């Protein structure tokens, strides 16, 4: 039984005997099943999916480890992951995310996200629990390329992350081009899509980008203020890219409180032209939502493409 095997792996990893713990289903996810395991004041958060999604959970666990290494924004610690009884699972540290957060907490959240984006792995060699920067650039130096150490997923969509020296090329091929190809296979039409791909280098030409480790899927449902007041991010799809791609997505689907953006800009001001680039960066997520859910997202994507091409 899947829960017996998960319990055994938690025990092997942490020393906790989870036999007899309370298990309850949790709502809110559209990709995975989610559960809480608890006994007294101890708890774990568990994600389940089909066995074929084991690599998705492995990538998520590694992403959380990389984000944690930056020491900027709190993330749930991955405990163990794998496949059991025809299912894949990921067990995470339980964090109480019931905090509402006042202005000061959200201001700090914005500052911490900027600090994550400013972080470079060479600054963390001495205390890096992942084995120093070999997991990042591989040569004991600051990150200089775009991509990540493996492919991962954005939601349930494959997200390719090959190393690339040119940001505009990375975004053209492995972000917008990739999603357009997937959407066309689903039957969507994008009359100006190819023209946009031709223009991406021009749209980003006046915007020099230093690679930042970004969350990659930072909408309002993937960030919160914990009960102790600390900012928390979770469900990442990380890679080294333009920090603005993270900040742009925070403005989709409801957005974060104004204090968050004040904190970010006070820590690291945005470059001129962000409002236009924001459309290009958020197009990736709207295309991905079409590929995940269909519906009116194709029309929204076409409207964004027309804005960028016009």
C-alpha positions in Angstrom: 0.0 0.0 0.0 1.3 3.4 -0.9 0.9 4.9 2.5 2.8 2.1 4.2 5.7 2.6 1.8 5.7 6.4 2.3 5.6 5.9 6.1 8.6 3.6 5.8 10.5 6.2 3.8 9.7 9.0 6.2 10.9 6.9 9.0 14.1 6.0 7.2 14.8 9.6 6.4 13.8 11.3 9.7 13.6 8.6 12.3 9.9 9.5 12.9 7.6 6.5 13.2 4.5 7.7 11.4 2.3 4.7 12.1 -0.9 5.8 13.7 -0.7 9.4 12.4 -3.8 11.2 11.2 -4.1 11.5 7.4 -6.4 14.1 5.9 -7.0 15.2 2.3 -6.3 18.9 1.5 -7.8 21.0 -1.2 -6.5 23.7 -3.4 -4.3 21.8 -5.9 -5.3 21.1 -9.6 -2.3 19.0 -10.5 -1.6 16.7 -7.6 -3.5 15.2 -4.7 -2.4 16.7 -1.3 -2.5 15.3 2.2 -1.5 16.3 5.7 0.0 13.7 8.0 -0.1 14.8 11.6 0.3 13.6 15.2 0.3 16.1 18.0 2.5 19.0 17.0 4.3 17.1 14.3 3.2 17.1 10.7 4.2 16.5 7.0 2.7 17.7 3.8 2.4 14.9 1.1 1.8 15.2 -2.6 0.6 12.2 -4.7 0.3 11.7 -8.4 0.7 8.8 -10.9 3.9 6.9 -11.0 4.8 8.6 -14.3 5.1 11.9 -12.5 8.0 10.7 -10.3 10.5 12.9 -12.2 8.2 15.9 -11.7 8.5 15.5 -7.9 12.2 14.8 -8.1 12.7 18.1 -9.9 10.5 19.9 -7.4 12.5 18.6 -4.5 15.8 19.7 -6.1 14.3 23.1 -6.9 13.3 23.6 -3.3 16.8 22.6 -2.2 18.4 25.1 -4.6 16.1 27.9 -3.5 16.8 27.1 0.2 20.5 27.3 -0.5 20.1 31.0 -1.3 18.9 31.6 2.3 16.6 34.5 1.2 13.0 33.3 1.2 11.8 30.3 3.3 10.7 27.2 1.4 9.3 23.9 2.7 12.1 21.4 3.2 11.8 18.3 1.0 11.9 15.2 3.2 11.7 12.3 0.7 10.3 11.5 -2.7 9.9 8.5 -5.0 7.4 6.0 -6.3 5.4 3.4 -4.3 2.6 1.1 -5.2 1.9 2.6 -8.6 2.1 6.2 -7.3 4.7 9.0 -7.1 5.0 11.1 -3.9 6.8 14.0 -2.4 6.9 14.6 1.3 7.6 18.1 2.5 8.1 19.9 5.8 4.7 21.1 7.1 4.5 24.9 7.3 1.6 26.7 8.9 0.6 29.1 6.1 -2.4 30.6 7.9 -0.7 33.9 8.5 -2.5 36.9 7.0 0.5 39.2 6.9 0.5 42.9 7.6 2.1 45.5 5.5 5.5 45.0 7.2 5.4 41.2 6.4 4.6 41.8 2.7 7.2 44.5 2.5 9.8 42.0 3.8 8.5 39.4 1.4 9.3 41.8 -1.5 12.8 42.5 -0.1 13.5 38.8 0.3 12.5 38.0 -3.2 14.8 40.7 -4.5 17.6 39.2 -2.3 16.9 35.8 -3.8 17.3 37.3 -7.3 20.5 39.0 -6.3 22.0 35.9 -4.8 24.9 34.1 -6.6 26.1 30.6 -5.6 29.7 31.6 -5.1 28.6 33.5 -2.0 27.3 30.4 -0.4 30.1 27.9 -0.9 31.1 27.6 2.7 27.7 26.7 4.1 26.0 25.2 1.1 24.4 21.9 2.1 24.1 20.8 -1.5 27.8 20.4 -2.0 28.6 24.0 -3.0 28.2 25.4 -6.5 28.7 22.1 -8.4 24.9 22.0 -8.5 24.8 25.4 -10.2 27.5 26.6 -12.5 29.9 23.7 -11.8 33.1 25.7 -11.6 33.0 27.6 -8.3 32.0 30.9 -9.9 29.0 33.1 -10.1 26.2 31.9 -12.5 26.7 33.3 -16.0 24.3 31.2 -18.1 20.5 30.8 -18.3 18.7 27.5 -17.7 19.0 25.0 -14.9 20.7 21.7 -14.1 17.8 19.7 -15.3 14.4 20.0 -17.0 11.4 20.4 -14.8 7.7 21.2 -15.1 5.6 24.3 -15.0 2.4 22.9 -13.5 2.3 19.6 -15.3 3.8 20.9 -18.6 7.4 19.9 -19.4 9.7 22.9 -19.0 13.1 22.6 -20.9 16.0 24.3 -19.2 19.1 23.7 -21.4 22.0 26.0 -20.6 22.2 29.0 -22.8 24.4 32.0 -23.0 21.8 34.4 -24.5 18.7 35.3 -22.6 16.6 36.4 -25.6 17.4 33.1 -27.4 16.5 31.1 -24.3 13.2 32.9 -24.0 12.4 32.6 -27.7 13.2 28.9 -28.1 12.6 27.3 -24.7 9.8 29.4 -23.3 7.6 31.1 -25.9 8.5 28.9 -28.8 8.1 25.8 -26.7 4.6 26.8 -25.5 3.4 27.9 -28.9 4.4 24.5 -30.3 2.5 22.7 -27.6 -0.6 24.9 -28.0 -0.6 24.4 -31.8 -0.6 20.7 -31.3 -3.8 21.3 -29.2 -5.4 23.0 -32.2 -4.9 26.7 -31.2 -4.0 29.2 -33.9 -1.6 32.1 -33.4 -1.5 34.2 -36.6 1.2 36.5 -35.2 3.1 33.9 -33.2 6.0 33.5 -35.6 6.3 37.2 -36.0 6.6 37.6 -32.3 9.4 35.0 -32.2 11.3 37.0 -34.7 10.9 40.1 -32.6 11.9 38.8 -29.2 15.5 39.7 -29.6 14.5 43.3 -30.4 12.0 43.4 -27.5 14.8 42.4 -25.1 17.7 44.2 -26.8 17.9 47.2 -24.4 17.6 45.1 -21.3 20.9 43.5 -20.1 20.1 40.5 -17.9 22.3 39.0 -15.2 21.1 35.5 -14.5 19.0 35.2 -11.3 17.7 32.1 -9.6 14.0 32.5 -9.9 11.0 30.7 -8.5 9.5 30.3 -12.0 5.8 30.0 -11.1 5.3 32.7 -8.6 1.6 33.6 -8.7 -0.3 34.5 -5.6 -1.2 30.9 -4.9 2.5 29.9 -4.6 3.5 32.5 -2.0 2.2 33.2 1.5 3.0 34.6 4.9 3.5 31.9 7.5 1.8 32.0 10.9 5.1 33.2 12.4 5.2 36.2 9.9 7.9 34.8 7.6 7.5 34.9 3.8 7.3 31.5 2.2 7.4 30.4 -1.4 6.5 26.8 -2.6 5.5 24.8 -5.7 8.5 26.2 -7.7 9.6 25.7 -11.4 13.0 27.3 -10.9 15.8 28.1 -13.4 18.3 30.9 -13.9 16.7 33.7 -15.8 15.5 37.3 -15.8 14.3 38.3 -12.3 11.6 40.3 -14.1 9.9 37.0 -15.2 9.3 36.2 -11.5 8.1 39.7 -10.7 5.8 39.8 -13.7 4.0 36.6 -12.8 3.3 38.0 -9.3 1.0 40.4 -11.1 -1.1 37.7 -12.7 -4.2 36.1 -11.2 -4.8 38.6 -8.5 -1.3 39.9 -7.7 0.4 40.5 -4.4 -0.2 43.4 -1.9 1.3 46.8 -2.8 3.7 46.6 0.1 5.4 43.5 -1.6 6.3 45.6 -4.7 7.4 48.5 -2.5 9.8 46.2 -0.7 11.1 44.7 -3.9 11.8 48.0 -5.6 13.4 49.4 -2.5 15.8 46.5 -2.5 16.4 46.3 -6.2 14.7 48.9 -8.5 13.3 47.8 -11.8 14.8 48.8 -15.2 13.0 51.0 -17.6 10.7 49.1 -20.0 9.5 46.6 -17.5 5.8 47.2 -18.2 6.2 46.1 -21.8 8.5 43.2 -21.0 6.0 42.1 -18.4 3.6 41.2 -21.2 6.2 39.0 -22.9 7.0 37.2 -19.7 3.4 36.6 -18.7 2.6 35.4 -22.2 4.5 32.3 -21.3 2.2 31.5 -18.4 -1.0 32.3 -20.3 0.1 29.9 -23.1 0.9 27.3 -20.4 -2.6 27.8 -19.0 -4.1 27.1 -22.4 -2.0 24.0 -22.6 -3.1 22.9 -19.2 -6.7 24.0 -19.2 -7.8 25.1 -22.7 -10.6 27.6 -22.9 -10.3 31.3 -23.4 -6.5 31.4 -22.7 -5.8 31.1 -26.4 -7.7 34.3 -27.1 -5.9 36.1 -24.2 -2.6 34.9 -25.6 -3.4 36.2 -29.0 -4.3 39.6 -27.6 -1.0 39.8 -25.7 0.9 38.8 -28.9 -0.8 41.5 -30.8 0.2 44.1 -28.1 3.8 43.0 -28.4 3.9 42.9 -32.2 1.9 46.1 -32.8 
